[in-house]
Amino acid sequence: MRSLLFVPADSERKLARSKQSGADALILDLEDSVVPANRPAARVQARAFLDESSDAGFRRYVRINPLTSGAALDDLDAVLPGKPHGILLPKCLPEDVRTLDHYLTAFEAAFGLTPGAVRIIAIATETPAAIFALGRYAGVSPRLEGITWGAEDLAACLGGSNRKFDGSYDDAYRLARALCLLAAADAGVMPIDTIYTDFKDEAGLAAECAAARRSGFVAKMAIHPAQLSAINRAFSATEEELAWARQVVAVFAENPDAGTVALDGKMVDRPHLTLARRTLGLAPEREPATSR
């Protein structure tokens, strides 16, 4: 999964157009892009969309309202019968993910859904308190499949702009981004980069995607279909990267007991093998069992 496109769930037109957007995943939004008065209608439309796209070639998520909002349970009750792949949880702390896990377990039982099928992606940096809690996501829920970050709500909390005059993120937001990446790695889930708000700035988006992928992010959220081709391209392995990864896997397969091997005049070691297997979509290499 490389790209996740936000779609306002109260817009029938945008929902219909999103099916051909090219996104790997759609996020039906019941939170920021929907005013409270429109939530009942948005829930109905989100459920209808889920029902009619059950066999679509993209993943389907729903961004519910925060658990503290009083609207989250109504959101879940409305959309879960449509069997979304997952729930995007905003403005959360690790304990909120655990609470959502319990809610999902109850709803799955009530609606006859497969236990544990609905996954969770946490938007984990939208408040100052959330920043300080990013080290606590490991083991919080087996449903957790990704952690992402957000700069807009955090800026609202801090009362400032999230970017410097040169367009780069200010220090607090660079910290949030870095800690999101580390939190996801610690929890063993996907690190997902945040949105790029200027959907007409193709060069800026491409540069931010390239930087995110170099850092270790595996996907990026989008707010407009025009952003998807750049995101999908940036987070897809190139032929050169795939060829290098195959070579690394092959040379270690020929030398299973080696910690370091030579490849094209350079030394590669076990961390390179880990990266190569990830590039090829292979499971991490198992550590040998140790006797006690």
GUMIPA-538518 format. One record per residue (C-alpha): residue in three letters; x, z negated, y. Coordinates in steps of 0.001 Angstrom, whole numbers, plus 500000, padded with zeros to 6 digits. Each point is the difference from the previous one (the first is absolute). Layout:
ALAXZY ...
This chain:
MET500000500000500000 ARG501571501208503254 SER497221500139502602 LEU496977497816500740 LEU497507501297502586 PHE497670497683501917 VAL496429501335500283 PRO497307498172502025 ALA497276499201497497 ASP497276500415502609 SER500886503655500630 GLU498239502284497541 ARG501832503019501427 LYS503474498497499607 LEU499205498735496531 ALA498925503478498913 ARG503093501658501492 SER502381497443498507 LYS499461501307496467 GLN502088503078500757 SER502546498216502183 GLY502847500033497492 ALA500432496222500088 ASP501097498288496808 ALA497615497168500869 LEU497109499463502398 ILE499319496651501659 LEU496319499670500864 ASP500176497737503031 LEU497413497301500576 GLU502159498032502422 ASP501664501113503245 SER498427503453500301 VAL496450498723499436 VAL498195497877502571 PRO498016497068498540 ALA496651501637500741 ASN500962502973497815 ARG501263498019497009 PRO496771500104497955 ALA499821503792500280 ALA503748500313499364 ARG499678497999496778 VAL497216502283498779 GLN502015503125500798 ALA503160498577498424 ARG498105499231496792 ALA498477503490499923 PHE503418501575500535 LEU501500497932497174 ASP497182501018497658 GLU500357503715500695 SER503819500060499901 SER500549498034496801 ASP501784502915498323 ALA501915501176503090 GLY503722500638499897 PHE500797497300502540 ARG499949496221499858 ARG497231498185501873 TYR500468496716501843 VAL497784498012502341 ARG501331497969502904 ILE497681497037500196 ASN499786497534502863 PRO502250496921499945 LEU498950497223497651 THR499569497723503027 SER497599502394501743 GLY496842499175498090 ALA499514503686499184 ALA502386500429497075 LEU497652498892497239 ASP497285502355501251 ASP502583502787500023 LEU501002499276496413 ASP496430499682498782 ALA499155503388501501 VAL502973502077498842 LEU501237498581496698 PRO497219501606497898 GLY501568503299501126 LYS503168499097498067 PRO502670500430502681 HIS503584500022498775 GLY500831497181502340 ILE499335497857503041 LEU502139500013503133 LEU500066496433501293 PRO500711499602503736 LYS501348497039501981 CYS500920498155496857 LEU502277497297498676 PRO501110499799496360 GLU497304497459499196 ASP497388502481501256 VAL501154502466497337 ARG499489497296497388 THR496524499265501367 LEU499100503694500001 ASP501174500209496388 HIS497474497280499100 TYR497228501788501913 LEU500783503287498249 THR499948498327496609 ALA496515498647500710 PHE498691503307501347 GLU501465501954497067 ALA498163497700497604 ALA496754500270501973 PHE500116503808500190 GLY501326500620496487 LEU503313501449501219 THR503251499990498052 PRO501683496622500598 GLY503031500304502255 ALA499415503675500771 VAL499683499657503778 ARG503410499670501603 ILE501072498482503341 ILE502205501262502823 ALA500827497305502545 ILE500439500711503710 ALA502385497119500353 THR501404499888503553 GLU497065500037502399 THR500364496426501255 PRO503037497838500816 ALA499090497623497155 ALA499986502925497583 ILE503588500900500910 PHE501223496561498968 ALA498099500238496669 LEU501456503304498785 GLY502275498329497465 ARG497073498636497981 TYR498404503144498513 ALA501933500086496719 GLY497643499008497170 VAL497014499414502276 SER497727502387498044 PRO500420502612497264 ARG497632502178502044 LEU502474500323502862 GLU501448503525499961 GLY501280500447503533 ILE500936498276503242 THR499819501717503359 TRP500464498925503565 GLY498243500553503301 ALA501343500016503537 GLU496808500364502020 ASP498269496718499146 LEU503289498133500186 ALA500550501377503506 ALA496532498791500970 CYS500879496521498716 LEU503306499961501890 GLY498524501460503166 GLY502545502784500373 SER500910503538499060 ASN501447500648496564 ARG502370502720501223 LYS502910500040502414 PHE500290502484502868 ASP502003502370497778 GLY497178500077497426 SER501698497855497355 TYR498360496851498663 ASP500746496781501828 ASP501863497307498082 ALA497001497986498739 TYR498486503126498435 ARG503294501122498475 LEU500150496557498424 ALA496441500354498686 ARG500860503393498500 ALA503168498742498335 LEU498316496900498592 CYS497122502106498657 LEU502520502132498106 LEU501746496921498620 ALA496710498297499092 ALA498857503037498037 ALA503303500216498144 ASP499860496281499201 ALA496439500341498699 GLY500768503197498069 VAL497346502061501806 MET499926503106502198 PRO501332499644503565 ILE497736502137502205 ASP500953500887503581 THR497527499580502839 ILE498190502674501999 TYR501541502203502682 THR497441499891502781 ASP500884503215501893 PHE498599502559497573 LYS500994502887502296 ASP503697499048499943 GLU501159501838496873 ALA503694499497500673 GLY499604496284500552 LEU497963499637496829 ALA502551501946497961 ALA502838497845501325 GLU498127496767499263 CYS499127501193496482 ALA503631500894499293 ALA501188496624501237 ALA497380498170497926 ARG500933501834496823 ARG503714499383500558 SER499208496304500373 GLY498120499877496691 PHE496335500466500893 VAL498190502195497477 ALA496891500997501976 LYS498508500017503488 MET496522499525501411 ALA498450502660502250 ILE497262500013502617 HIS499465503781500184 PRO500014502795497400 ALA502533501917502101 GLN502603497373499073 LEU499698500418496252 SER502206503013499338 ALA502953498383501788 ILE499467496717498154 ASN499620501620496580 ARG503085502108500593 ALA502101497067501169 PHE499109497759497066 SER500497502655497320 ALA503370500223498281 THR501915503185500772 GLU501386502232497254 GLU503489498758500870 GLU498910496373499661 LEU498306500698496681 ALA503053501835498677 TRP502294497120501011 ALA497662497467498382 ARG499893501948496736 GLN503788500163499955 VAL500320496259500566 VAL497518499167497229 ALA501722502426497628 VAL503535498726500625 PHE498954496406499423 ALA498128501029496855 GLU503307501430498752 ASN501792496774500969 PRO497454497239499290 ASP502520497166500137 ALA501641501080503262 GLY499417498200503267 THR501607502772502052 VAL500451503689499219 ALA501443503028501773 LEU497662502757501161 ASP501141503026502010 GLY503128498210501116 LYS498166496861501141 MET499423496646498366 VAL496390498987499292 ASP498893496662498614 ARG496905498275498690 PRO498219499726503394 HIS500285503792500244 LEU498347500231496573 THR497154497808501228 LEU499505502276503014 ALA500204503122497819 ARG497357498725497595 ARG497731499141502916 THR500469503498501456 LEU498929501497496679 GLY497028497665499673 LEU501490498258496977 ALA499553496365499146 PRO502885497678500921 GLU502632499631497316 ARG499411496956497840 GLU502557497257500021 PRO501429499303496537 ALA498559496934498321 THR502258496955500022 SER500187497397497253 ARG499359496371500824 
